[in-house]
Amino acid sequence: ALQNNFAIRQARERIKQQEGIVVEVSARTIPNVAADAVYQHNDRDIAQAFPVGDRLWQINLTASQVLYAGGGVRSAVKSSQLARDAAVLDLQAVINEALLEVRVAFYRVLLAREQIKVQESNLALLQEQLKTATDRYDAGTVSSFEKLRAEVAVANAKVPLITARNDSRLAIESVRQALGFVTNTPESVRKVPELVGALEFTPQNFELEAAFEAARANRPDLERIAKLADSREEAVTTARSARYPSVAAFGGWTVRKGATNDFGDSNNGWIVGVQSRWDIFDGRATAGRVSQARSLLEQTKLTLGEARLAVDVEVRRAHSQWQQATELAEASARVVEQATEAVRLANARYNAGTGTQLDVLSAQVDLTTARTNQILAYYGYNVAVASLRKAMGQADEFISK
Protein backbone atom coordinates (compact mmCIF):
# COMPACT_ATOMS: atom_id res chain seq x y z
CA ALA A 1 0.00 0.00 0.00
CA LEU A 2 2.83 2.42 0.79
CA GLN A 3 4.07 2.02 -2.77
CA ASN A 4 0.87 1.46 -4.76
CA ASN A 5 -2.13 2.93 -2.92
CA PHE A 6 -3.55 5.63 -5.20
CA ALA A 7 -4.37 8.10 -2.43
CA ILE A 8 -0.79 7.90 -1.13
CA ARG A 9 0.66 8.33 -4.61
CA GLN A 10 -1.54 11.39 -5.22
CA ALA A 11 -0.40 12.91 -1.90
CA ARG A 12 3.24 12.45 -2.96
CA GLU A 13 2.50 14.23 -6.23
CA ARG A 14 0.96 17.14 -4.32
CA ILE A 15 4.27 17.52 -2.47
CA LYS A 16 6.09 17.72 -5.80
CA GLN A 17 3.58 20.32 -6.94
CA GLN A 18 4.22 22.45 -3.85
CA GLU A 19 7.98 22.07 -4.26
CA GLY A 20 7.60 23.43 -7.79
CA ILE A 21 5.69 26.42 -6.41
CA VAL A 22 8.50 27.07 -3.90
CA VAL A 23 11.05 27.08 -6.72
CA GLU A 24 8.87 29.40 -8.79
CA VAL A 25 8.33 31.91 -5.98
CA SER A 26 11.95 31.77 -4.81
CA ALA A 27 13.10 32.80 -8.30
CA ARG A 28 12.38 36.43 -7.38
CA THR A 29 15.03 36.36 -4.65
CA ILE A 30 17.93 35.74 -7.06
CA PRO A 31 19.06 37.72 -10.15
CA ASN A 32 17.08 37.04 -13.29
CA VAL A 33 18.87 37.13 -16.64
CA ALA A 34 16.99 37.68 -19.89
CA ALA A 35 17.95 38.13 -23.52
CA ASP A 36 15.76 39.79 -26.13
CA ALA A 37 16.24 40.73 -29.75
CA VAL A 38 14.31 42.62 -32.41
CA TYR A 39 14.72 42.77 -36.18
CA GLN A 40 12.63 45.11 -38.30
CA HIS A 41 12.52 45.44 -42.10
CA ASN A 42 10.79 48.65 -43.26
CA ASP A 43 8.90 49.47 -46.44
CA ARG A 44 10.80 51.73 -48.85
CA ASP A 45 8.59 54.75 -48.19
CA ILE A 46 9.06 54.37 -44.43
CA ALA A 47 12.76 53.73 -44.82
CA GLN A 48 13.19 57.02 -46.74
CA ALA A 49 11.51 58.90 -43.86
CA PHE A 50 14.00 57.61 -41.30
CA PRO A 51 17.76 57.97 -41.60
CA VAL A 52 18.24 54.49 -40.14
CA GLY A 53 17.46 52.89 -43.48
CA ASP A 54 15.19 49.98 -44.31
CA ARG A 55 16.44 47.73 -41.48
CA LEU A 56 16.53 48.00 -37.70
CA TRP A 57 17.82 45.47 -35.17
CA GLN A 58 18.86 45.36 -31.56
CA ILE A 59 20.06 42.68 -29.10
CA ASN A 60 19.87 43.08 -25.31
CA LEU A 61 21.24 40.94 -22.46
CA THR A 62 19.92 42.13 -19.09
CA ALA A 63 20.21 40.97 -15.50
CA SER A 64 17.85 42.32 -12.83
CA GLN A 65 17.55 41.92 -9.08
CA VAL A 66 14.69 42.94 -6.81
CA LEU A 67 16.07 45.12 -4.01
CA TYR A 68 12.89 46.01 -2.17
CA ALA A 69 9.26 44.96 -2.61
CA GLY A 70 7.64 45.87 0.68
CA GLY A 71 8.38 42.42 2.14
CA GLY A 72 6.23 40.74 -0.49
CA VAL A 73 8.96 38.51 -1.93
CA ARG A 74 10.14 37.21 1.43
CA SER A 75 6.58 36.54 2.65
CA ALA A 76 5.62 34.82 -0.61
CA VAL A 77 8.60 32.47 -0.34
CA LYS A 78 7.84 31.66 3.29
CA SER A 79 4.15 31.12 2.48
CA SER A 80 5.02 28.64 -0.27
CA GLN A 81 7.43 26.80 2.03
CA LEU A 82 4.74 26.49 4.70
CA ALA A 83 2.33 25.18 2.07
CA ARG A 84 4.93 22.57 1.10
CA ASP A 85 5.28 21.54 4.77
CA ALA A 86 1.49 21.24 4.92
CA ALA A 87 1.60 18.93 1.89
CA VAL A 88 4.15 16.72 3.66
CA LEU A 89 1.87 16.50 6.69
CA ASP A 90 -1.05 15.78 4.38
CA LEU A 91 0.93 12.81 3.04
CA GLN A 92 1.37 11.44 6.56
CA ALA A 93 -2.35 11.86 7.25
CA VAL A 94 -3.20 10.09 4.00
CA ILE A 95 -0.78 7.26 4.86
CA ASN A 96 -2.40 6.82 8.29
CA GLU A 97 -5.85 6.74 6.71
CA ALA A 98 -4.82 4.35 3.93
CA LEU A 99 -3.03 1.94 6.26
CA LEU A 100 -6.04 1.86 8.57
CA GLU A 101 -8.14 0.95 5.53
CA VAL A 102 -5.66 -1.80 4.64
CA ARG A 103 -5.58 -3.16 8.18
CA VAL A 104 -9.39 -3.20 8.49
CA ALA A 105 -9.72 -4.88 5.09
CA PHE A 106 -7.11 -7.46 6.14
CA TYR A 107 -8.98 -8.16 9.38
CA ARG A 108 -12.17 -8.54 7.36
CA VAL A 109 -10.50 -11.30 5.31
CA LEU A 110 -9.44 -13.06 8.51
CA LEU A 111 -12.97 -12.67 9.88
CA ALA A 112 -14.50 -14.20 6.77
CA ARG A 113 -12.04 -17.06 6.90
CA GLU A 114 -12.89 -17.78 10.54
CA GLN A 115 -16.60 -17.59 9.75
CA ILE A 116 -16.09 -20.22 7.06
CA LYS A 117 -14.40 -22.48 9.61
CA VAL A 118 -17.23 -21.98 12.12
CA GLN A 119 -19.90 -22.74 9.54
CA GLU A 120 -18.01 -25.75 8.19
CA SER A 121 -17.64 -27.10 11.72
CA ASN A 122 -21.31 -26.49 12.38
CA LEU A 123 -22.29 -28.25 9.15
CA ALA A 124 -20.04 -31.22 9.95
CA LEU A 125 -21.62 -31.65 13.39
CA LEU A 126 -25.12 -31.39 11.96
CA GLN A 127 -24.29 -33.93 9.26
CA GLU A 128 -23.01 -36.26 11.98
CA GLN A 129 -26.27 -35.68 13.85
CA LEU A 130 -28.19 -36.45 10.65
CA LYS A 131 -26.26 -39.71 10.26
CA THR A 132 -27.09 -40.69 13.84
CA ALA A 133 -30.77 -39.86 13.33
CA THR A 134 -30.82 -41.81 10.05
CA ASP A 135 -29.22 -44.87 11.65
CA ARG A 136 -31.74 -44.77 14.49
CA TYR A 137 -34.60 -44.33 12.05
CA ASP A 138 -33.43 -47.33 10.05
CA ALA A 139 -33.21 -49.29 13.31
CA GLY A 140 -36.75 -48.20 14.16
CA THR A 141 -35.87 -46.45 17.42
CA VAL A 142 -36.90 -42.93 16.34
CA SER A 143 -39.61 -41.49 14.15
CA SER A 144 -39.16 -40.01 10.68
CA PHE A 145 -39.78 -36.59 12.20
CA GLU A 146 -36.37 -36.59 13.93
CA LYS A 147 -34.67 -37.58 10.69
CA LEU A 148 -36.53 -34.86 8.81
CA ARG A 149 -35.64 -32.26 11.43
CA ALA A 150 -31.95 -33.22 11.15
CA GLU A 151 -32.14 -32.92 7.35
CA VAL A 152 -33.68 -29.44 7.62
CA ALA A 153 -30.94 -28.39 10.05
CA VAL A 154 -28.24 -29.54 7.60
CA ALA A 155 -29.91 -27.70 4.72
CA ASN A 156 -30.21 -24.51 6.76
CA ALA A 157 -26.55 -24.71 7.78
CA LYS A 158 -25.41 -24.58 4.14
CA VAL A 159 -26.81 -21.07 3.62
CA PRO A 160 -24.52 -19.21 6.09
CA LEU A 161 -21.56 -21.27 4.79
CA ILE A 162 -22.23 -20.11 1.23
CA THR A 163 -22.59 -16.53 2.49
CA ALA A 164 -19.33 -16.75 4.46
CA ARG A 165 -17.44 -17.97 1.39
CA ASN A 166 -18.81 -15.10 -0.67
CA ASP A 167 -17.89 -12.63 2.09
CA SER A 168 -14.34 -13.98 1.92
CA ARG A 169 -14.13 -13.33 -1.82
CA LEU A 170 -15.47 -9.79 -1.40
CA ALA A 171 -13.09 -9.11 1.49
CA ILE A 172 -10.11 -10.14 -0.64
CA GLU A 173 -11.22 -7.67 -3.32
CA SER A 174 -11.37 -4.92 -0.69
CA VAL A 175 -7.76 -5.68 0.25
CA ARG A 176 -6.82 -5.62 -3.42
CA GLN A 177 -8.38 -2.18 -3.82
CA ALA A 178 -6.76 -0.81 -0.66
CA LEU A 179 -3.36 -2.03 -1.84
CA GLY A 180 -3.76 -0.45 -5.27
CA PHE A 181 -3.23 -3.88 -6.85
CA VAL A 182 -4.20 -3.38 -10.51
CA THR A 183 -2.67 -6.52 -12.04
CA ASN A 184 -5.55 -8.56 -13.41
CA THR A 185 -4.22 -10.86 -16.12
CA PRO A 186 -5.91 -14.02 -17.47
CA GLU A 187 -3.26 -16.05 -15.64
CA SER A 188 -3.99 -14.50 -12.23
CA VAL A 189 -7.70 -13.72 -12.45
CA ARG A 190 -8.71 -16.98 -10.72
CA LYS A 191 -5.85 -17.13 -8.25
CA VAL A 192 -6.86 -16.57 -4.64
CA PRO A 193 -4.11 -14.97 -2.51
CA GLU A 194 -3.29 -16.54 0.81
CA LEU A 195 -3.25 -13.93 3.56
CA VAL A 196 -1.24 -15.07 6.58
CA GLY A 197 -2.58 -14.18 10.00
CA ALA A 198 -5.19 -14.92 12.62
CA LEU A 199 -7.71 -12.94 14.63
CA GLU A 200 -6.29 -12.77 18.11
CA PHE A 201 -7.24 -10.97 21.29
CA THR A 202 -4.21 -9.25 22.81
CA PRO A 203 -5.45 -6.86 25.52
CA GLN A 204 -3.99 -3.35 25.45
CA ASN A 205 -4.57 -0.40 27.73
CA PHE A 206 -5.40 3.15 26.62
CA GLU A 207 -6.03 6.08 28.95
CA LEU A 208 -8.52 8.62 27.61
CA GLU A 209 -6.58 11.67 28.85
CA ALA A 210 -3.35 10.35 27.31
CA ALA A 211 -5.20 9.65 24.07
CA PHE A 212 -6.40 13.26 23.90
CA GLU A 213 -2.89 14.59 24.52
CA ALA A 214 -1.38 12.27 21.93
CA ALA A 215 -3.95 13.26 19.30
CA ARG A 216 -3.42 16.99 19.82
CA ALA A 217 0.35 16.55 19.62
CA ASN A 218 0.66 13.98 16.84
CA ARG A 219 -2.26 14.27 14.45
CA PRO A 220 -0.71 15.30 11.09
CA ASP A 221 -4.01 16.69 9.80
CA LEU A 222 -4.10 19.21 12.68
CA GLU A 223 -0.47 20.17 12.07
CA ARG A 224 -1.25 20.55 8.37
CA ILE A 225 -4.06 23.05 9.00
CA ALA A 226 -1.83 24.94 11.46
CA LYS A 227 0.84 25.21 8.73
CA LEU A 228 -1.78 26.45 6.28
CA ALA A 229 -2.86 29.09 8.82
CA ASP A 230 0.75 30.29 9.06
CA SER A 231 0.91 30.31 5.25
CA ARG A 232 -2.28 32.39 5.08
CA GLU A 233 -0.76 34.86 7.53
CA GLU A 234 2.24 35.31 5.26
CA ALA A 235 -0.16 35.75 2.34
CA VAL A 236 -1.62 38.79 4.14
CA THR A 237 1.85 40.34 4.21
CA THR A 238 2.30 39.52 0.52
CA ALA A 239 -0.97 41.23 -0.39
CA ARG A 240 -0.16 44.25 1.78
CA SER A 241 3.26 44.68 0.13
CA ALA A 242 1.58 46.16 -2.97
CA ARG A 243 1.05 49.38 -0.96
CA TYR A 244 4.80 50.04 -0.95
CA PRO A 245 7.15 50.92 -3.80
CA SER A 246 9.28 48.25 -5.43
CA VAL A 247 12.92 48.83 -6.32
CA ALA A 248 15.06 46.73 -8.66
CA ALA A 249 18.56 47.08 -10.05
CA PHE A 250 19.44 46.06 -13.59
CA GLY A 251 22.48 45.85 -15.80
CA GLY A 252 23.44 44.34 -19.09
CA TRP A 253 24.91 44.65 -22.56
CA THR A 254 23.23 46.07 -25.66
CA VAL A 255 24.09 45.77 -29.35
CA ARG A 256 22.30 48.11 -31.79
CA LYS A 257 22.38 48.65 -35.54
CA GLY A 258 24.76 51.34 -36.71
CA ALA A 259 24.61 53.71 -39.68
CA THR A 260 24.81 50.83 -42.17
CA ASN A 261 23.36 47.35 -42.28
CA ASP A 262 26.70 45.70 -41.56
CA PHE A 263 27.00 43.92 -38.24
CA GLY A 264 30.53 45.28 -37.78
CA ASP A 265 29.17 48.78 -37.92
CA SER A 266 26.91 48.17 -34.90
CA ASN A 267 26.98 50.11 -31.67
CA ASN A 268 27.37 48.21 -28.41
CA GLY A 269 27.98 48.89 -24.74
CA TRP A 270 26.87 48.20 -21.22
CA ILE A 271 23.90 49.60 -19.36
CA VAL A 272 23.21 49.79 -15.63
CA GLY A 273 20.48 51.41 -13.63
CA VAL A 274 17.78 51.27 -10.97
CA GLN A 275 14.07 51.26 -11.58
CA SER A 276 11.21 51.75 -9.16
CA ARG A 277 7.44 51.53 -9.27
CA TRP A 278 4.87 52.74 -6.79
CA ASP A 279 1.16 52.38 -7.40
CA ILE A 280 -0.02 55.46 -5.56
CA PHE A 281 -3.67 54.73 -6.31
CA ASP A 282 -4.89 51.45 -7.79
CA GLY A 283 -8.61 51.83 -7.28
CA ARG A 284 -8.43 50.05 -3.89
CA ALA A 285 -7.39 46.80 -5.61
CA THR A 286 -4.70 46.23 -2.96
CA ALA A 287 -7.19 46.80 -0.16
CA GLY A 288 -9.44 44.20 -1.71
CA ARG A 289 -6.62 41.64 -1.94
CA VAL A 290 -5.64 42.29 1.68
CA SER A 291 -9.25 41.83 2.78
CA GLN A 292 -9.44 38.53 0.89
CA ALA A 293 -6.18 37.31 2.43
CA ARG A 294 -7.33 38.19 5.95
CA SER A 295 -10.64 36.43 5.37
CA LEU A 296 -8.84 33.29 4.16
CA LEU A 297 -6.67 33.44 7.27
CA GLU A 298 -9.72 33.62 9.55
CA GLN A 299 -11.40 30.80 7.64
CA THR A 300 -8.32 28.62 8.10
CA LYS A 301 -8.23 29.39 11.83
CA LEU A 302 -11.90 28.42 12.10
CA THR A 303 -11.18 25.24 10.17
CA LEU A 304 -8.39 24.46 12.64
CA GLY A 305 -10.74 24.93 15.59
CA GLU A 306 -13.38 22.75 13.95
CA ALA A 307 -10.77 20.07 13.19
CA ARG A 308 -9.56 20.03 16.80
CA LEU A 309 -13.12 19.51 17.99
CA ALA A 310 -13.63 16.74 15.43
CA VAL A 311 -10.42 15.03 16.57
CA ASP A 312 -11.53 15.17 20.22
CA VAL A 313 -14.86 13.59 19.28
CA GLU A 314 -13.12 10.96 17.14
CA VAL A 315 -10.77 10.04 20.00
CA ARG A 316 -13.65 9.78 22.49
CA ARG A 317 -15.69 7.61 20.12
CA ALA A 318 -12.70 5.40 19.27
CA HIS A 319 -11.89 4.98 22.96
CA SER A 320 -15.51 4.06 23.70
CA GLN A 321 -15.49 1.52 20.87
CA TRP A 322 -12.27 0.05 22.27
CA GLN A 323 -13.87 -0.30 25.73
CA GLN A 324 -16.90 -2.04 24.28
CA ALA A 325 -14.77 -4.33 22.09
CA THR A 326 -12.60 -5.29 25.07
CA GLU A 327 -15.61 -6.27 27.17
CA LEU A 328 -17.17 -8.24 24.31
CA ALA A 329 -13.93 -10.09 23.56
CA GLU A 330 -13.45 -11.07 27.20
CA ALA A 331 -17.06 -12.22 27.56
CA SER A 332 -17.12 -14.18 24.30
CA ALA A 333 -14.29 -16.50 25.35
CA ARG A 334 -16.21 -17.67 28.41
CA VAL A 335 -19.41 -18.21 26.42
CA VAL A 336 -17.65 -20.44 23.88
CA GLU A 337 -16.30 -22.65 26.66
CA GLN A 338 -19.76 -22.99 28.19
CA ALA A 339 -21.44 -23.63 24.81
CA THR A 340 -18.87 -26.31 23.92
CA GLU A 341 -19.52 -28.10 27.18
CA ALA A 342 -23.27 -27.81 26.61
CA VAL A 343 -22.97 -29.55 23.22
CA ARG A 344 -20.89 -32.33 24.75
CA LEU A 345 -23.45 -32.92 27.50
CA ALA A 346 -26.38 -32.77 25.06
CA ASN A 347 -24.79 -35.40 22.81
CA ALA A 348 -23.97 -37.60 25.78
CA ARG A 349 -27.57 -37.41 27.05
CA TYR A 350 -28.96 -38.05 23.60
CA ASN A 351 -26.73 -41.09 23.08
CA ALA A 352 -27.74 -42.35 26.52
CA GLY A 353 -31.41 -41.92 25.65
CA THR A 354 -32.10 -39.31 28.34
CA GLY A 355 -31.98 -36.30 26.04
CA THR A 356 -33.81 -35.24 22.90
CA GLN A 357 -32.64 -34.34 19.46
CA LEU A 358 -34.00 -30.85 19.99
CA ASP A 359 -31.65 -30.41 22.93
CA VAL A 360 -28.68 -31.34 20.74
CA LEU A 361 -29.73 -29.04 17.91
CA SER A 362 -30.36 -26.14 20.27
CA ALA A 363 -26.99 -26.64 21.93
CA GLN A 364 -25.31 -26.75 18.52
CA VAL A 365 -27.02 -23.53 17.46
CA ASP A 366 -25.88 -21.87 20.68
CA LEU A 367 -22.29 -23.03 20.07
CA THR A 368 -22.30 -21.69 16.50
CA THR A 369 -23.68 -18.39 17.75
CA ALA A 370 -21.05 -18.22 20.50
CA ARG A 371 -18.19 -18.94 18.08
CA THR A 372 -19.53 -16.38 15.60
CA ASN A 373 -19.85 -13.79 18.35
CA GLN A 374 -16.30 -14.54 19.50
CA ILE A 375 -14.66 -14.00 16.11
CA LEU A 376 -16.80 -10.90 15.59
CA ALA A 377 -15.64 -9.65 18.99
CA TYR A 378 -11.99 -10.33 18.13
CA TYR A 379 -12.43 -8.59 14.78
CA GLY A 380 -14.11 -5.63 16.45
CA TYR A 381 -11.37 -5.41 19.06
CA ASN A 382 -8.53 -5.37 16.52
CA VAL A 383 -10.34 -2.79 14.39
CA ALA A 384 -11.05 -0.68 17.49
CA VAL A 385 -7.37 -0.71 18.50
CA ALA A 386 -6.28 0.28 14.99
CA SER A 387 -8.90 3.05 14.84
CA LEU A 388 -7.90 4.40 18.25
CA ARG A 389 -4.22 4.43 17.32
CA LYS A 390 -5.05 6.32 14.15
CA ALA A 391 -7.22 8.78 16.09
CA MET A 392 -4.29 9.37 18.46
CA GLY A 393 -2.00 10.15 15.52
CA GLN A 394 0.19 7.10 16.11
CA ALA A 395 1.80 5.41 13.14
CA ASP A 396 0.52 2.01 12.12
CA GLU A 397 2.02 -0.87 14.08
CA PHE A 398 3.61 -2.23 10.89
CA ILE A 399 5.59 1.02 10.43
CA SER A 400 6.34 1.24 14.16
CA LYS A 401 7.97 -2.20 14.06
C-alpha positions, -999 to 999 in steps of 0.1 A, spaced: 0 0 0 28 24 8 41 20 -28 9 15 -48 -21 29 -29 -35 56 -52 -44 81 -24 -8 79 -11 7 83 -46 -15 114 -52 -4 129 -19 32 125 -30 25 142 -62 10 171 -43 43 175 -25 61 177 -58 36 203 -69 42 225 -39 80 221 -43 76 234 -78 57 264 -64 85 271 -39 111 271 -67 89 294 -88 83 319 -60 120 318 -48 131 328 -83 124 364 -74 150 364 -47 179 357 -71 191 377 -101 171 370 -133 189 371 -166 170 377 -199 180 381 -235 158 398 -261 162 407 -298 143 426 -324 147 428 -362 126 451 -383 125 454 -421 108 487 -433 89 495 -464 108 517 -488 86 547 -482 91 544 -444 128 537 -448 132 570 -467 115 589 -439 140 576 -413 178 580 -416 182 545 -401 175 529 -435 152 500 -443 164 477 -415 165 480 -377 178 455 -352 189 454 -316 201 427 -291 199 431 -253 212 409 -225 199 421 -191 202 410 -155 178 423 -128 175 419 -91 147 429 -68 161 451 -40 129 460 -22 93 450 -26 76 459 7 84 424 21 62 407 -5 90 385 -19 101 372 14 66 365 27 56 348 -6 86 325 -3 78 317 33 42 311 25 50 286 -3 74 268 20 47 265 47 23 252 21 49 226 11 53 215 48 15 212 49 16 189 19 42 167 37 19 165 67 -10 158 44 9 128 30 14 114 66 -24 119 72 -32 101 40 -8 73 49 -24 68 83 -59 67 67 -48 44 39 -30 19 63 -60 19 86 -81 10 55 -57 -18 46 -56 -32 82 -94 -32 85 -97 -49 51 -71 -75 61 -90 -82 94 -122 -85 74 -105 -113 53 -94 -131 85 -130 -127 99 -145 -142 68 -120 -171 69 -129 -178 105 -166 -176 98 -161 -202 71 -144 -225 96 -172 -220 121 -199 -227 95 -180 -257 82 -176 -271 117 -213 -265 124 -223 -283 91 -200 -312 99 -216 -317 134 -251 -314 120 -243 -339 93 -230 -363 120 -263 -357 138 -282 -365 106 -263 -397 103 -271 -407 138 -308 -399 133 -308 -418 100 -292 -449 117 -317 -448 145 -346 -443 121 -334 -473 101 -332 -493 133 -368 -482 142 -359 -465 174 -369 -429 163 -396 -415 141 -392 -400 107 -398 -366 122 -364 -366 139 -347 -376 107 -365 -349 88 -356 -323 114 -320 -332 111 -321 -329 73 -337 -294 76 -309 -284 101 -282 -295 76 -299 -277 47 -302 -245 68 -265 -247 78 -254 -246 41 -268 -211 36 -245 -192 61 -216 -213 48 -222 -201 12 -226 -165 25 -193 -168 45 -174 -180 14 -188 -151 -7 -179 -126 21 -143 -140 19 -141 -133 -18 -155 -98 -14 -131 -91 15 -101 -101 -6 -112 -77 -33 -114 -49 -7 -78 -57 2 -68 -56 -34 -84 -22 -38 -68 -8 -7 -34 -20 -18 -38 -4 -53 -32 -39 -68 -42 -34 -105 -27 -65 -120 -55 -86 -134 -42 -109 -161 -59 -140 -175 -33 -161 -156 -40 -145 -122 -77 -137 -125 -87 -170 -107 -58 -171 -82 -69 -166 -46 -41 -150 -25 -33 -165 8 -32 -139 36 -12 -151 66 -26 -142 100 -52 -149 126 -77 -129 146 -63 -128 181 -72 -110 213 -42 -93 228 -54 -69 255 -40 -33 254 -46 -4 277 -54 31 266 -60 61 289 -85 86 276 -66 117 288 -34 104 273 -52 96 241 -64 133 239 -29 146 245 -14 123 219 -40 133 193 -34 170 198 3 166 196 7 140 168 -23 143 144 -7 153 111 -40 167 98 -41 192 127 -5 202 121 -13 205 84 -41 230 90 -18 249 115 8 252 87 -18 264 63 -29 291 88 8 303 91 9 303 53 -23 324 51 -8 349 75 22 353 53 -2 358 23 -16 388 41 19 403 42 23 395 5 -10 412 -4 -2 443 18 33 447 1 16 462 -30 11 494 -10 48 500 -9 71 509 -38 93 483 -54 129 488 -63 151 467 -87 186 471 -101 194 461 -136 225 458 -158 234 443 -191 249 446 -226 232 461 -257 241 458 -294 223 481 -318 224 487 -355 248 513 -367 246 537 -397 248 508 -422 234 473 -423 267 457 -416 270 439 -382 305 453 -378 292 488 -379 269 482 -349 270 501 -317 274 482 -284 280 489 -247 269 482 -212 239 496 -194 232 498 -156 205 514 -136 178 513 -110 141 513 -116 112 518 -92 74 515 -93 49 527 -68 12 524 -74 0 555 -56 -37 547 -63 -49 515 -78 -86 518 -73 -84 501 -39 -74 468 -56 -47 462 -30 -72 468 -2 -94 442 -17 -66 416 -19 -56 423 17 -92 418 28 -94 385 9 -62 373 24 -73 382 59 -106 364 54 -88 333 42 -67 334 73 -97 336 95 -114 308 76 -83 286 81 -82 294 118 -119 284 121 -112 252 102 -84 245 126 -107 249 156 -134 227 139 -108 201 132 -96 200 168 -131 195 180 -136 167 154 -104 150 166 -115 152 202 -149 136 193 -131 110 171 -108 100 200 -137 98 225 -157 76 201 -127 54 193 -119 50 230 -155 41 237 -155 15 209 -123 0 223 -139 -3 257 -169 -20 243 -148 -43 221 -126 -53 251 -156 -63 272 -172 -82 243 -139 -101 236 -135 -111 272 -171 -122 276 -171 -142 243 -143 -165 253 -162 -177 284 -194 -182 264 -176 -204 239 -163 -227 267 -198 -230 282 -214 -236 248 -189 -263 239 -195 -281 272 -233 -278 266 -230 -295 232 -209 -323 247 -235 -329 275 -264 -328 251 -248 -354 228 -240 -376 258 -276 -374 271 -290 -380 236 -267 -411 231 -277 -424 265 -314 -419 257 -321 -393 283 -320 -363 260 -338 -352 229 -326 -343 195 -340 -308 200 -317 -304 229 -287 -313 207 -297 -290 179 -304 -261 203 -270 -266 219 -253 -268 185 -270 -235 175 -259 -219 207 -223 -230 201 -223 -217 165 -237 -184 177 -211 -182 205 -182 -189 181 -195 -164 156 -198 -138 184 -163 -145 195 -147 -140 161 -168 -109 156 -156 -97 190 -120 -103 181 -124 -86 148 -141 -56 165 -114 -54 191 -85 -54 165 -103 -28 144 -111 -7 175 -74 -7 185 -63 3 150 -89 30 148 -79 44 182 -42 44 173 -51 63 141 -72 88 161 -43 94 185 -20 102 155 2 71 161 18 54 131 5 20 121 20 -9 141 36 -22 109 56 10 104 63 12 142 80 -22 141 
